Amino acid sequence: MPFGDAEISEVIIPMIVSSPASTGYGLGAAPSLTGMILIPGGLLGATAATMVTRLERLTEPRALMVIAGSVVVTSVALLLLAGGQVVSATLGGLGMTEAMNIVVAAMPPERVASVGGLNHVLRSIGGALGGQIGGSILAADLLPGTPYSSWSAFSTTFWIGSAIALTAVAASLFLRPRVKAEPEFGTSLA
């Protein structure tokens, strides 16, 4: 998946879409069509980012993290079941954007900057390592006589990414509920 939603959208999906139909999974799309196929996921991700605060009022960050991670796992499962048909990949844009906002929203205000920085570093490391691992898996399993990866190589990267997303879902169950800040002595509540 290389191993996050951004990487699946930016690396794997274009590879699948632009691969020839003769591979059994590719759509043989031109670069312009490949870019247009990525637009719905970006729009869903941007929309999800604006909905986090409203959704958080209805539930708590832990529940939203479970939902967001589950959306990512579901989108990958749909990709696997669809044999590479990428319509379902747009669901992932909703899941991970929301998850990152929820992590920051679950922190006390004095920790938001450090958590945001840690989030950025971990996503960069995960994307870099995931890209290398995923690329290695895809390069090691080519269709005979072609430069194209086999569907089993794509499936392997999707399964690894799903396992990581499920780990995130499990870890989110251990997030502490946010404690509402008490007003300091002598401050106005107005």
N, C-alpha and C positions, 0 to 999 in steps of 0.2 A: 504494500500500500504506500510505499515508503512513508513512514509509519505515522501518519497523521493526515487529517483531512485535507490540509493545504497541499500536501505532497501528492495525494491521490488525484486531486483536481488538476494540479499543475504538471504532473509527470506521467502518471499511469494512464489516466483517461485520454490524454492526447495520443499516447502511444497506441492504445486500443482503437480509438476512432480513426486514426490515420493509417493503420495497418490495412493491407488489402483484404477484401472479402474472402479471397482464396485461403486465408489463414483459418477460417472457420469462426472467427470472432470479430475481425476488423470490419470497419464500414468503408474503408477506402476513401475517406473524406479528405478534401483539400484543406490546407492550413486555415483558410478563412472560415470554413464550416466548423473545423475543429475548435477555433476560438469562440464561435457563436454557441457551440454546445456547452461551453463552460459558463456562459453568462447566467443561466438560471441559478446555478449553485452560488455564484457571487451575489446575486440579488437576494436569494434566500438568506445567505449569511448576513448581509447588511440589514435585512429586515429583522432577523433574529436579534441582532445586537440592540436594536431599538426597543424590543419587547421584553428584555430581561427584567427591567424594573417592575413593569406591570405584572409579569408572571411571578416575580418574587413576592409581591403583595398577596398573591393567592396561595402560595405555598412557601417552602423554605429552600435555601440553596442546595441542601443535600438532595432533595427530591428532584430539583431541576437538573442537577449534575447527573443523576441516574437517568433521567429522561434524555438529556443531551447525549450521553454516552450510548444509550440504547438506540437512539436515532442513527448514530454513526454505525453501530454494529448492524442494525437493520439495513442501512443503505449498502453496506458491503455484502451482506447476505443476499440482498436482491441482485447485486452485480454478479455474484457467483451463480445464483440460480438462473439469471438471464443470459449467462454465457457471454458476458461482455457488453450487452446492450446497455448503454450508459444513461438512460433516462433516470434510473434510480439513483445515480451518483449525486444528483442535485440535493438529495435529502441530507447528505453529509454536511453541506454548507450550513444548514440550520443547526446541527448538533454541536460542532466544535466552536463556532463563534459564540454561541450561547454559553457553553461550558467555560470558556476563558473569561467571559464577563462575570459569570457567577463566582468564580474563584476570587476575583478582585472584590466583588460585592460582599462576599462572606467575611472579609477581613475588617478589622477595626480601622478607622480612618488613618491613624498614625502608622499603619503598616502597609497601606496601599502602594506606596512607591516601591518599597522593597519587594513586595509580592509581585508587582508588575514587572520589575527588573528580573526577578528570579524566573517568572513565567517566560519572559522573552529569552533568557539564556537557555532554559530547558527546552523550549520549542526550537531554538536554533540548533542545539546539540542533537535533539531528536530528529530534526529534519535532515541534518547533515549525515548522521549515522544511518538513519533510515534510508536515505537516498543511496548511500553506498551499499548497504546490505541489500536493498531491493534491486538496485542495478546489477549487483553481482548475481543475484538469483535469476534475474531476467536474462543476463548475458550467458549464464551457464546452461540454460535449457532452451536452445533454439530449435525451431522447426527444421527438419533435415533439408539441407541445401538452400536455406534462406537466411537472411539476416534478422528474421522476426522471431521473437520469443514465443514459446508454446503457451497454450492456455493454462497448462499445469503450473508454469512458472508464475503467471499472473495470479492464479489461485493461491499458490504458496504465499505470495506477498500479501494477498487479501486476508488469508487466515492468520498470518502473523500480526497484521494490523488489527484484526478483530480481537485477537487475544490481548493486545495492548489496550484496546478500547474497553474490553471487559474488565481488565485490571483497574482502569480508571474508574469504571462504574463501581467496582467493589471498594476502591479506596474512598470514593465519595461518600460511602455509607458511614465512614469514620470521621467526616468533617464535623467539627463542633458547631452546634447551632449558634448563630450570631446573638450576642448579648447586647441588648439595647443599652446605649450609653446613658448613664445617670447624669443629670445636670450637676455641675459643680456648685459648691456652696457659694451663695451670693450672686449667682447668675440668674438672669430673667428667663422665664419659660415662654415669654411672648414671642 
